[in-house]
Amino acid sequence: MATTQPTAKAKMRIKKGDQVIVLSGKDKGRTGTVTQAMPKDGKVIVGGVNVATRHRKPSQAEPQGGLQKIEAPLHVSKVAHVVDGKPTRVRYEFQDGKKVRVAVKTGAKIDG
């Protein structure tokens, strides 16, 4: 019986507060800000993108019930950091002894 080796997870280069663009799927081309990053799952939640509608039954907490719109997570490979309206990859560099994120296309520093 063969055992499977755990796969190595890639480091997430997208963090909460980053401006990103969706690369594929129904929301392709839409931009937004990352509101939550989930590194263990490799997913991010982007504001106003990938909105799902949940049908909620009335409860004591919400007696009205009805349709509720929530932002569903996207896989991190489906989004890219955006600089000047165009997607770019992110690399790490050491500047003044600190590790900072840098946009590959423009060379602009991403971290404050």
C-alpha positions as CSV (number, residue, x, y, z in Angstrom):
1,M,0.0,0.0,0.0
2,A,1.6,3.3,-1.1
3,T,1.5,6.3,1.2
4,T,1.3,9.8,-0.1
5,Q,3.8,12.4,0.8
6,P,2.4,15.7,2.1
7,T,2.7,18.4,-0.5
8,A,4.8,21.5,0.2
9,K,2.7,24.6,0.5
10,A,3.8,27.7,-1.4
11,K,4.2,30.9,0.6
12,M,1.3,33.3,0.2
13,R,2.7,36.6,-1.2
14,I,-0.7,38.3,-0.9
15,K,-1.7,39.8,2.4
16,K,-4.7,41.5,4.0
17,G,-5.2,45.0,2.6
18,D,-3.5,44.3,-0.8
19,Q,-5.1,45.5,-4.0
20,V,-5.6,42.4,-6.2
21,I,-7.2,41.5,-9.6
22,V,-9.0,38.3,-10.3
23,L,-7.3,36.3,-13.1
24,S,-9.9,33.6,-13.9
25,G,-13.5,32.6,-13.2
26,K,-16.8,34.5,-13.3
27,D,-15.3,37.6,-11.8
28,K,-12.2,37.7,-14.1
29,G,-10.8,41.2,-14.4
30,R,-12.5,42.6,-11.3
31,T,-10.3,44.3,-8.7
32,G,-10.7,44.6,-5.0
33,T,-9.0,44.7,-1.6
34,V,-8.2,41.6,0.3
35,T,-10.3,41.6,3.5
36,Q,-9.1,38.3,4.9
37,A,-6.2,36.0,4.1
38,M,-6.2,32.3,5.0
39,P,-2.6,30.9,4.5
40,K,-3.4,27.4,5.8
41,D,-6.1,27.0,3.2
42,G,-4.3,29.0,0.5
43,K,-7.4,31.2,0.0
44,V,-8.2,34.9,0.2
45,I,-11.5,36.9,0.5
46,V,-11.7,39.9,-1.8
47,G,-14.2,42.7,-1.1
48,G,-17.1,42.7,-3.6
49,V,-15.8,39.7,-5.6
50,N,-17.1,36.1,-5.7
51,V,-20.3,37.1,-3.9
52,A,-22.5,34.1,-3.1
53,T,-26.2,34.2,-2.1
54,R,-27.2,32.1,0.9
55,H,-30.9,31.3,1.6
56,R,-31.4,31.7,5.3
57,K,-34.4,30.4,7.2
58,P,-35.9,32.7,9.9
59,S,-34.3,32.3,13.3
60,Q,-34.4,34.0,16.6
61,A,-31.2,35.9,15.8
62,E,-32.6,36.9,12.4
63,P,-36.4,36.7,12.4
64,Q,-36.8,38.0,8.9
65,G,-34.7,35.3,7.2
66,G,-34.3,35.7,3.4
67,L,-31.4,36.0,1.0
68,Q,-28.0,36.9,2.4
69,K,-25.0,37.9,0.2
70,I,-21.6,36.8,1.5
71,E,-18.1,37.0,-0.1
72,A,-16.8,33.5,-0.7
73,P,-13.1,32.7,-0.6
74,L,-11.0,32.5,-3.8
75,H,-7.9,30.4,-4.2
76,V,-4.7,32.5,-4.0
77,S,-3.6,31.3,-7.5
78,K,-6.7,33.0,-9.0
79,V,-5.7,36.5,-7.9
80,A,-2.6,38.7,-8.5
81,H,-1.3,41.8,-6.9
82,V,-2.3,44.9,-9.0
83,V,0.0,47.9,-9.8
84,D,-1.3,50.7,-12.1
85,G,-4.3,48.5,-13.1
86,K,-2.2,45.6,-14.3
87,P,-1.4,42.3,-12.6
88,T,2.1,41.7,-11.4
89,R,4.0,39.0,-9.5
90,V,5.6,39.6,-6.1
91,R,9.2,38.9,-5.1
92,Y,11.1,39.5,-1.9
93,E,14.2,41.7,-1.6
94,F,16.3,42.9,1.3
95,Q,16.4,46.7,1.5
96,D,18.2,48.3,4.4
97,G,18.4,45.0,6.3
98,K,14.6,44.4,6.0
99,K,12.8,41.9,3.9
100,V,10.2,43.7,1.7
101,R,7.8,42.8,-1.0
102,V,8.5,44.2,-4.5
103,A,6.4,44.2,-7.7
104,V,8.2,42.3,-10.4
105,K,6.9,44.4,-13.3
106,T,7.6,47.9,-11.9
107,G,10.1,47.2,-9.1
108,A,7.9,49.3,-6.8
109,K,8.0,48.5,-3.1
110,I,4.7,47.0,-1.8
111,D,5.2,47.0,1.9
112,G,4.8,50.4,3.6
